[in-house]
Amino acid sequence: MQNGSMAAVARGRLLFQLSRSKTQLITSVCRASGGLLKCPTNKTQCVRLFHPGSVRMYSSDVKSGEDLIVRYLDGEDSGIVVLGINRPEAKNAISKNLVAMMSDAVELLKVDNQVRTVVLCSMVPGIFCAGADLKERAKMQQSEVGPFVSKARALITDLGALPMPTIAAIDGAALGGGLEMALACDIRVADNDPKYNNVINQPFFFFLGGTQRLPRTVGVSVAKELIFAARVLNGVEAKSLGLVNHAVDQNNCGDAAYLRALDLAREFISQGPIAIRMAKLAINQGMEVDLKTGLAIEEACYAQVIPTKDRLEGLQAFKEKRPPRFKGE
């Protein structure tokens, strides 16, 4: 197919994506009380405090059995949503229930224009995600494995396709599918605390897209070496390879990567949300095609920004020498 035809096809696909009708909101997520982390000097004393009105979760109370906690931040952080994996008994391993809860949350985020950045983190100290729940997998019938893997792959694909920026805050080890989940995010921040053996490691064959996303992130040759050797990396090593954007020293509460991710999210939410979404779409689709087609995709994305009030607000703010107040309109 010639470049011109490819550009036309890409533009048609893009416009189809932009014009798709919104899916019906899933009602399994309800608003409840929220969590803030109080950090004393002794890490073992870190506790979560809950205040009404700042968090949306899957039940009216935070319970040890809740595999996922979804927090909609407010105030100056309005527009940031935090997805907190919460399976301490299984080191945040990916189970059928976690996949179902994350899928519901991602479906809601997909159609929520008020959300400007999503942060994926762990609620369990010392571990981001231990990969697949092998104990649960061992109990599955062979006929159950295929459908579960398909649902998990669809979740990771949908996470990667969210229209707003996504940040993985990797506090602790990211193993197997845990790394693959992080690779689906736009930005990755890892801690570098050897006490937690913060490794990014692939001891089993990828099943959630790692053979495709890892080489696109670090390059083909490096990805092959990491996979073939099941290489263990700390945060600094991962950053040197481009696997993570930032590596930070861990703090007493074990949430240094989360705090750095939150700082990044605050930078993102101050920008024009429509322009950010179109930039992400242009980058993601443009990386899969030739340059000429990519430029056509960029042009089509920019065309969506031109008629917005945010673009005019940006021009007016520049003229008046003040910070812009973007509303996503």
C-alpha positions, 0 to 999 in steps of 0.5 A: 500500500502506498504512503498516501493510501496508508495516511488516508486509512490512518486518518479514517481510523483515527476519526472513527475512534474520536467519534465512537459513542461512549459506553454505558457507565458501569455502576459497580463503583460507588463513592465512599471515604478516602485515604491519605497516607500519614508518614511518621519517621518509623515505617512500621507506624505508617497508617492510612487515614480516611476522610469523607468525600475524596475517594471512590471504591468498590464498597462503602468501606476500605477492607482487607479483602478489597483487591482494588482501591480507586481514589478520585483525588480532589482539591488541587489534585482534582483530575487525578485518579489513583488505582491502588492494588491491595492484595497483601496476602498474595503480594498483589498477584493478578487474580480473576477478581483483580482483573474483573475489578480493574477492568470495571475501573478502566471502563469507567475511566475510559469515558470520564472526561474529568479524569486527566491522569491515572496513577497505578500503584500498590497499597502493599509495602514492598511489592508492586505486583508479583505477576500472575497468581500461580496458586489460583492458576494451579487450581484452575481447570485447563478450560478456565486458563484460556478465558482468564488469560484473554480477560487479563490481556484485554485489561492490559490492552485497555489500560494502555489505550486509556486516552489520558496519561497513565503513570505506574508507581513501582514501589517494590518488586514488579515481577512477570505480569506486574512488569507487563502491567507497568509497561502498559502505562505511559510513564514508569517510576521505580524505587531503588531500595535494595532492602525490598529487592526491587526487581523488574524480572521475567521468570516466566514467558510473557502472557500480557504483551511483554514480548511486544511492549518491552522491545518497543520500550528498551529496544529489541536487542536489550529486550531479548537479553532481559527476557532470555536471561530473566534479568533482575534489575534495580531502579537505577539499572532500569532507568539506564535502559529506559525501562523506567523514567525515574528511579527514586530513593525509597522513604520510610513509608515505602511510597517514594515512587508513588509520591514522585508519580503524584508530582508528575501527575500534578504537572500533567493536570495543569496542561490542556486535557484535550491537547494532552489526549490528542498528543498521546493518541498521535504518539501511540498511533504514529509509532506504529506507522511510517513517518508520512502516515504519522504526520497525517495522524498528528494533523488529524489530532491537531484538527480536534484541538483547533475548535476547542475553548481551551485553545483560545484560553491558552492564547488569551492567557499568553496574551495576558501573561497569566497561567491558563485555566483549561477546562477540557472544553 
